């Protein structure tokens, strides 16, 4: 999944949360039957939720839709809150969105305050699943702010940035393609959590590492020796735009395209087969790294709709970029249009 977004955003900061995606898919898996269960069983094989995260889950179902009691109990075991909402009632949708956003803000220490909008619910919506995770750890070996790094950006610009420095004994490895160093966090529960920093040798674009090269590096990292390493890196904060996950999930490497065609779930009052599909799956991530440690949060959402395919669903037109407009007269169906007014909206806040 990482390589997909690195290819798509070669000149931009990128931050994703595979764990957030897996936890969301695990929610779906708890209520899945038939082929959907088989697919997710294979995909989630070996997955266990991290104990180093705070995690909450939410399920909002359309009023009139029931869920199987076994599914409900499994959701409750994940700490999920279940709401039944009339998706045609805007005040009800607004209240549901506000409740989820409040829970998200509390769970993420206000790193993410808006998980969903009230207008995300539509006429064909059946259920909305939301997973929120939060991470906050201090470095085992703290950094000191010391000096400057001349950082070459993905656009080949050189920018001076303040350097975080630490001199530690830690796991280190390298290949002909890149260096990798492990930066451990303080853990109180007996587990090990660390940030692995990977610096390519021949390019300023991490996307230059193929999946095979990345796998080779990470495999070497598992058996790497403890070495004395002087680490200099910038502090950073990345707040991603809302990312659509359909592309990477439907890629050959992930193979989850079937979820966007048919999803068999324990919902509807009985085992309703082949009635639903995921119409949208999105994720928002915020991460902040400084000399003290790391704070990060992710919200991953999946909207399920009933058995309508994409061609039957309403088309979406969102004017969130410069657009053109025309006011036209139709004299009759055969004649040419008379354009009364026309133009472009490049900045709707500028009324000049």
C-alpha positions as CSV (number, residue, x, y, z in Angstrom):
1,X,0.0,0.0,0.0
2,X,2.8,2.4,0.8
3,X,4.4,2.0,-2.6
4,X,1.1,2.7,-4.3
5,X,0.9,6.1,-2.6
6,X,4.6,6.9,-3.0
7,X,4.1,6.4,-6.8
8,X,1.0,8.6,-6.8
9,X,2.5,11.3,-4.7
10,X,6.2,11.3,-5.6
11,X,6.7,15.0,-4.7
12,X,4.5,15.2,-1.6
13,X,4.7,14.1,2.0
14,X,2.8,10.8,2.5
15,X,1.5,9.2,5.7
16,X,-0.7,6.0,5.8
17,X,-1.8,3.5,8.5
18,X,-1.9,-0.1,7.4
19,X,-2.8,-1.0,11.0
20,X,-5.9,1.3,10.8
21,X,-6.9,-0.4,7.5
22,X,-6.5,-3.9,9.0
23,X,-8.5,-3.0,12.1
24,X,-11.3,-1.7,9.8
25,X,-11.2,-4.9,7.7
26,X,-11.2,-6.9,10.9
27,X,-14.5,-5.2,11.9
28,X,-16.0,-6.2,8.5
29,X,-14.6,-9.7,8.9
30,X,-16.4,-10.2,12.3
31,X,-19.7,-10.0,10.4
32,X,-18.7,-11.5,7.1
33,X,-20.1,-14.7,5.6
34,X,-19.5,-16.7,2.5
35,X,-16.8,-15.6,0.0
36,X,-16.3,-12.3,1.9
37,X,-15.3,-14.2,5.0
38,X,-13.0,-16.5,3.0
39,X,-11.3,-13.5,1.3
40,X,-10.7,-11.6,4.5
41,X,-9.7,-14.7,6.4
42,X,-6.9,-15.1,3.9
43,X,-6.0,-11.4,3.8
44,X,-6.0,-11.0,7.6
45,X,-4.2,-14.3,8.4
46,X,-1.8,-13.7,11.3
47,X,-3.2,-10.2,12.0
48,X,-3.5,-9.2,15.7
49,X,-4.4,-5.6,16.8
50,X,-1.4,-3.8,18.2
51,X,-1.4,-3.4,22.0
52,X,0.6,-0.2,21.7
53,X,-2.3,1.8,20.3
54,X,-5.5,3.3,21.6
55,X,-8.3,2.0,19.3
56,X,-12.1,2.7,19.1
57,X,-14.6,1.5,16.5
58,X,-18.0,2.7,15.4
59,X,-20.8,1.2,13.3
60,X,-23.7,3.4,12.0
61,X,-26.5,1.4,10.3
62,X,-29.5,2.5,8.4
63,X,-32.7,2.6,10.4
64,X,-34.6,-0.6,9.8
65,X,-31.4,-2.7,9.2
66,X,-30.7,-5.3,11.8
67,X,-27.4,-7.0,12.6
68,X,-26.9,-10.6,13.7
69,X,-26.5,-10.9,17.5
70,X,-23.2,-12.8,17.0
71,X,-21.9,-9.9,14.9
72,X,-23.1,-7.4,17.5
73,X,-21.3,-9.3,20.3
74,X,-18.1,-9.4,18.3
75,X,-18.3,-5.7,17.6
76,X,-18.8,-5.0,21.3
77,X,-15.7,-7.2,22.1
78,X,-13.8,-4.6,19.9
79,X,-15.3,-1.8,21.9
80,X,-17.5,-0.7,19.0
81,X,-20.5,1.6,19.5
82,X,-23.5,0.8,17.3
83,X,-26.0,3.5,16.2
84,X,-29.1,3.1,14.1
85,X,-29.9,6.3,12.1
86,X,-32.5,7.5,9.6
87,X,-30.2,8.5,6.8
88,X,-33.0,10.5,5.2
89,X,-33.2,12.7,8.3
90,X,-30.5,15.4,8.1
91,X,-30.6,16.3,11.9
92,X,-30.3,12.6,12.8
93,X,-27.3,12.3,10.4
94,X,-25.8,15.4,11.9
95,X,-26.2,14.1,15.4
96,X,-24.6,10.8,14.4
97,X,-21.6,12.5,12.8
98,X,-21.1,14.8,15.8
99,X,-21.1,11.8,18.1
100,X,-18.4,10.0,16.0
101,X,-16.4,13.2,15.6
102,X,-16.4,13.8,19.3
103,X,-15.3,10.2,20.1
104,X,-12.6,10.6,17.5
105,X,-11.3,13.8,18.9
106,X,-11.2,12.4,22.4
107,X,-9.5,9.2,21.3
108,X,-6.8,11.1,19.2
109,X,-6.0,13.9,21.7
110,X,-7.6,16.3,19.2
111,X,-5.2,15.4,16.4
112,X,-8.2,14.5,14.3
113,X,-11.4,16.2,15.1
114,X,-13.5,15.5,12.0
115,X,-13.8,11.9,10.9
116,X,-17.0,12.2,8.9
117,X,-19.5,14.8,7.6
118,X,-23.3,14.5,7.9
119,X,-23.7,14.5,4.2
120,X,-21.7,11.2,3.8
121,X,-24.9,9.3,4.4
122,X,-27.0,8.9,1.2
123,X,-30.2,7.3,0.0
124,X,-28.4,4.0,-0.8
125,X,-26.2,3.9,2.4
126,X,-26.6,0.8,4.5
127,X,-23.8,1.1,7.0
128,X,-20.7,3.2,7.9
129,X,-17.8,1.5,9.7
130,X,-15.2,3.7,11.4
131,X,-11.9,2.7,13.0
132,X,-9.8,5.3,15.0
133,X,-6.3,4.6,16.3
134,X,-3.9,6.7,18.4
135,X,-0.2,6.3,19.1
136,X,1.9,8.3,21.6
137,X,5.4,7.2,22.6
138,X,8.6,8.8,23.8
139,X,12.0,7.8,22.4
140,X,14.1,5.4,24.4
141,X,17.1,7.6,23.5
142,X,15.9,11.2,23.3
143,X,17.2,13.5,20.6
144,X,18.9,16.9,21.0
145,X,18.1,19.8,18.8
146,X,21.6,20.6,17.4
147,X,22.6,22.2,14.1
148,X,21.1,22.3,10.6
149,X,20.4,19.8,7.9
150,X,20.4,21.0,4.3
151,X,17.5,18.9,3.1
152,X,17.0,18.3,-0.6
153,X,13.3,18.0,-1.3
154,X,11.6,15.9,-3.8
155,X,11.4,19.0,-6.1
156,X,15.2,19.3,-5.8
157,X,15.0,22.4,-3.6
158,X,17.6,22.6,-0.8
159,X,16.1,23.9,2.4
160,X,17.9,24.4,5.8
161,X,16.0,22.6,8.6
162,X,16.8,22.2,12.3
163,X,18.4,18.9,13.0
164,X,17.4,16.4,15.7
165,X,20.5,14.4,16.7
166,X,21.2,11.3,18.8
167,X,24.2,9.0,19.3
168,X,22.9,5.6,20.1
169,X,23.6,1.9,20.0
170,X,20.9,0.3,17.9
171,X,20.1,-2.0,15.0
172,X,21.5,-0.8,11.7
173,X,21.7,-2.4,8.2
174,X,22.2,-1.3,4.6
175,X,22.0,-2.6,1.1
176,X,23.3,-1.2,-2.2
177,X,20.0,0.7,-2.3
178,X,19.5,2.2,1.1
179,X,20.4,2.5,4.8
180,X,18.1,1.6,7.6
181,X,18.2,2.4,11.3
182,X,15.9,1.4,14.2
183,X,14.8,4.1,16.7
184,X,13.2,2.4,19.7
185,X,10.4,3.8,21.8
186,X,9.9,3.4,25.6
187,X,7.4,0.5,26.1
188,X,5.9,-0.4,29.5
189,X,4.0,-3.5,28.4
190,X,6.9,-5.7,27.5
191,X,6.6,-5.3,23.7
192,X,9.0,-3.7,21.3
193,X,8.0,-0.7,19.2
194,X,10.4,1.3,17.0
195,X,10.5,3.6,14.0
196,X,12.6,2.3,11.2
197,X,14.1,5.2,9.2
198,X,15.1,4.3,5.6
199,X,17.3,6.6,3.6
200,X,17.9,5.7,-0.1
201,X,21.5,6.1,-1.3
202,X,21.0,7.2,-4.9
203,X,17.8,9.2,-4.9
204,X,15.9,11.7,-2.9
205,X,12.6,9.8,-3.7
206,X,11.9,6.8,-1.4
207,X,9.6,5.5,-4.2
208,X,12.8,4.5,-6.0
209,X,12.8,1.4,-3.8
210,X,10.9,-1.4,-5.3
211,X,8.8,-3.8,-3.2
212,X,11.6,-6.4,-3.6
213,X,14.3,-3.9,-2.5
214,X,12.2,-2.8,0.5
215,X,11.6,-6.5,1.5
216,X,15.3,-7.2,1.3
217,X,16.1,-4.3,3.5
218,X,13.5,-5.1,6.1
219,X,14.5,-8.8,6.2
220,X,18.1,-7.8,6.8
221,X,16.9,-5.5,9.5
222,X,15.4,-8.4,11.5
223,X,18.8,-10.0,11.9
224,X,20.9,-6.8,12.0
225,X,23.6,-6.3,14.6
226,X,23.7,-3.5,17.3
227,X,26.0,-0.8,16.1
228,X,26.9,2.7,17.2
229,X,24.9,5.1,15.0
230,X,24.9,8.9,14.9
231,X,21.4,9.9,13.6
232,X,20.5,13.3,12.3
233,X,17.0,13.9,11.1
234,X,14.5,16.7,10.9
235,X,11.4,16.9,13.1
236,X,8.3,16.7,11.0
237,X,4.5,16.9,11.1
238,X,2.3,15.4,8.3
239,X,-1.4,15.8,8.0
240,X,-2.6,13.9,5.0
241,X,-5.6,14.8,2.9
242,X,-8.5,12.3,3.0
243,X,-7.1,9.4,1.0
244,X,-9.2,7.1,-1.1
245,X,-8.1,3.5,-0.5
246,X,-10.0,1.9,-3.3
247,X,-7.1,2.1,-5.7
248,X,-4.5,0.3,-3.7
249,X,-7.0,-2.3,-2.3
250,X,-8.0,-3.2,-5.9
251,X,-4.4,-3.4,-7.1
252,X,-3.0,-6.8,-8.0
253,X,-0.7,-6.9,-5.0
254,X,-3.6,-6.5,-2.5
255,X,-6.4,-8.2,-4.4
256,X,-9.4,-6.9,-2.5
257,X,-11.4,-5.7,-5.5
258,X,-14.3,-8.1,-4.6
259,X,-15.2,-6.0,-1.6
260,X,-16.2,-3.1,-3.9
261,X,-18.6,-5.5,-5.8
262,X,-20.2,-7.8,-3.3
263,X,-20.0,-8.0,0.5
264,X,-21.9,-10.7,2.3
265,X,-22.7,-9.7,5.9
266,X,-24.8,-10.8,8.9
267,X,-27.1,-7.8,8.4
268,X,-30.7,-7.3,7.3
269,X,-32.5,-9.5,9.8
270,X,-31.1,-12.7,8.3
271,X,-28.0,-13.7,6.3
272,X,-28.4,-11.3,3.4
273,X,-26.1,-12.5,0.6
274,X,-24.6,-10.5,-2.2
275,X,-26.7,-7.4,-1.3
276,X,-24.1,-4.9,-0.2
277,X,-20.8,-3.5,-1.5
278,X,-18.3,-1.0,-0.2
279,X,-18.7,2.2,-2.2
280,X,-16.0,4.3,-0.4
281,X,-13.1,3.5,1.8
282,X,-11.0,6.4,3.1
283,X,-8.3,7.2,5.6
284,X,-6.9,10.3,7.2
285,X,-3.6,10.3,9.1
286,X,-1.8,12.8,11.2
287,X,1.8,12.2,12.6
288,X,4.1,14.4,14.5
289,X,7.7,13.5,15.3
290,X,10.0,15.7,17.4
291,X,13.0,15.3,19.7
292,X,10.8,13.8,22.5
293,X,8.9,11.1,20.6
294,X,6.0,10.5,18.2
295,X,2.3,11.2,18.3
296,X,0.1,9.8,15.5
297,X,-3.5,9.1,14.7
298,X,-5.6,7.6,11.9
299,X,-9.2,7.4,11.0
300,X,-10.3,4.8,8.5
301,X,-13.9,4.6,7.2
302,X,-15.9,2.3,4.9
303,X,-19.3,3.1,3.5
304,X,-21.5,0.2,2.6
305,X,-24.4,0.6,0.1
306,X,-27.0,-1.8,-1.0
307,X,-26.8,-3.9,-4.2
308,X,-26.7,-1.1,-6.7
309,X,-23.7,-1.0,-8.9
310,X,-21.7,2.1,-9.7
311,X,-23.7,2.9,-12.8
312,X,-26.9,3.1,-10.8
313,X,-25.5,5.2,-8.0
314,X,-25.9,9.0,-8.2
315,X,-22.9,10.7,-9.8
316,X,-21.0,13.1,-7.7
317,X,-19.9,16.5,-8.8
318,X,-17.8,18.5,-6.2
319,X,-16.5,21.9,-7.3
320,X,-13.4,21.8,-5.1
321,X,-11.0,23.1,-7.7
322,X,-11.1,25.8,-10.4
323,X,-14.2,25.3,-12.6
324,X,-16.0,26.8,-15.6
325,X,-19.6,27.9,-15.8
326,X,-22.0,28.9,-18.6
327,X,-25.5,30.3,-18.5
328,X,-27.2,29.2,-21.8
329,X,-30.4,29.6,-23.6
330,X,-32.0,26.7,-25.5
331,X,-34.2,28.1,-28.4
332,X,-35.0,24.6,-29.5
333,X,-33.4,21.1,-29.4
334,X,-31.9,21.5,-32.9
335,X,-30.4,25.0,-32.7
336,X,-27.0,26.0,-31.2
337,X,-26.8,27.2,-27.6
338,X,-26.9,30.9,-26.8
339,X,-24.3,31.6,-24.2
340,X,-25.6,34.4,-21.9
341,X,-22.7,34.4,-19.4
342,X,-19.6,32.3,-19.0
343,X,-16.4,32.3,-17.0
344,X,-14.1,30.5,-14.6
345,X,-14.1,30.4,-10.8
346,X,-10.4,30.2,-9.8
347,X,-10.9,31.5,-6.2
348,X,-14.4,31.7,-4.8
349,X,-13.2,33.8,-1.9
350,X,-12.1,36.6,-4.2
351,X,-15.1,38.7,-5.2
352,X,-13.2,41.1,-7.4
